[in-house]
Amino acid sequence: MKTRYWISVAWPGFLLACALELLVFAFVDPHDLRWGSEGLGASRQAVYTLCFFLFWLGSIGASALAVHLAGHPPPEPRP
């Protein structure tokens, strides 16, 4: 049951992270990102990878919260 729970949480999170990655980096160049007054000092691929995993963690958190709040459906009354 736990495996099914985590799959139902991680898969939508993965798909949302893919969509966020596409949307964000369609408009943002990783070399234009700054931390304070200096650049990040990382390659584009490293920034893409780090951001993908950050998006995925955030999406997993949102999916886990949704599954937790949905809970189990109440049992159906027996005739």
Backbone torsions as a table, in degrees:
resi	resn	phi	psi	omega
1	MET	NA	-37.8	-179.8
2	LYS	-65.3	-37.7	179.8
3	THR	-63.6	-43.7	179.2
4	ARG	-63.6	-38.1	177.7
5	TYR	-61.6	-48.9	-177.4
6	TRP	-68.4	-33.8	175.9
7	ILE	-66.8	-41.3	179.8
8	SER	-69.3	-17.1	176.5
9	VAL	-93.2	-43.5	-173.5
10	ALA	-74.8	-36.1	-176.0
11	TRP	-65.4	-50.0	176.2
12	PRO	-62.9	-33.0	176.3
13	GLY	-63.4	-39.4	177.9
14	PHE	-64.1	-45.6	-179.6
15	LEU	-63.9	-40.5	178.0
16	LEU	-67.3	-37.9	177.4
17	ALA	-63.5	-38.3	176.6
18	CYS	-62.8	-44.6	-179.9
19	ALA	-65.6	-42.0	178.0
20	LEU	-63.2	-40.9	178.5
21	GLU	-59.9	-45.4	178.6
22	LEU	-62.5	-46.3	-177.4
23	LEU	-67.1	-46.5	-176.3
24	VAL	-66.0	-49.7	-173.9
25	PHE	-84.1	1.2	167.8
26	ALA	-74.1	-25.2	-176.6
27	PHE	-113.8	-13.9	-175.6
28	VAL	-121.0	129.6	174.3
29	ASP	-93.0	126.4	-178.2
30	PRO	-57.4	-27.2	179.3
31	HIS	-75.0	-14.5	177.0
32	ASP	-86.7	-10.7	-179.4
33	LEU	-72.0	141.5	-178.6
34	ARG	-127.3	147.2	171.6
35	TRP	-119.1	102.8	-171.9
36	GLY	74.9	-127.6	179.9
37	SER	-102.0	-2.3	-178.1
38	GLU	-112.0	159.2	176.1
39	GLY	-70.5	169.9	-178.9
40	LEU	-70.1	-29.2	179.9
41	GLY	73.1	24.7	179.0
42	ALA	-123.8	157.3	178.5
43	SER	-70.2	163.3	178.3
44	ARG	-59.8	-42.4	-178.2
45	GLN	-63.4	-37.7	178.1
46	ALA	-65.6	-40.8	178.7
47	VAL	-66.8	-43.3	177.0
48	TYR	-58.2	-45.5	-178.1
49	THR	-64.9	-48.1	-179.9
50	LEU	-60.8	-45.2	-179.9
51	CYS	-65.9	-37.5	177.8
52	PHE	-59.6	-46.3	-179.2
53	PHE	-68.7	-33.2	174.8
54	LEU	-66.5	-43.1	176.4
55	PHE	-62.2	-39.6	-179.0
56	TRP	-66.4	-43.1	178.0
57	LEU	-61.7	-43.4	177.6
58	GLY	-63.1	-40.5	179.2
59	SER	-68.8	-37.2	176.5
60	ILE	-63.8	-40.0	177.3
61	GLY	-61.6	-44.2	178.6
62	ALA	-65.8	-41.7	178.7
63	SER	-65.7	-41.7	179.2
64	ALA	-63.1	-40.5	178.0
65	LEU	-64.4	-42.2	179.0
66	ALA	-63.3	-44.1	179.2
67	VAL	-66.0	-40.2	179.7
68	HIS	-65.2	-44.4	-179.2
69	LEU	-69.9	-29.7	178.3
70	ALA	-67.0	-35.4	178.6
71	GLY	60.6	-162.8	179.0
72	HIS	-96.3	142.6	177.3
73	PRO	-67.7	147.2	179.1
74	PRO	-64.9	149.9	179.8
75	PRO	-66.0	146.6	179.7
76	GLU	-76.9	141.7	179.4
77	PRO	-68.3	142.1	179.3
78	ARG	-89.0	142.1	-179.6
79	PRO	-73.2	NA	NA
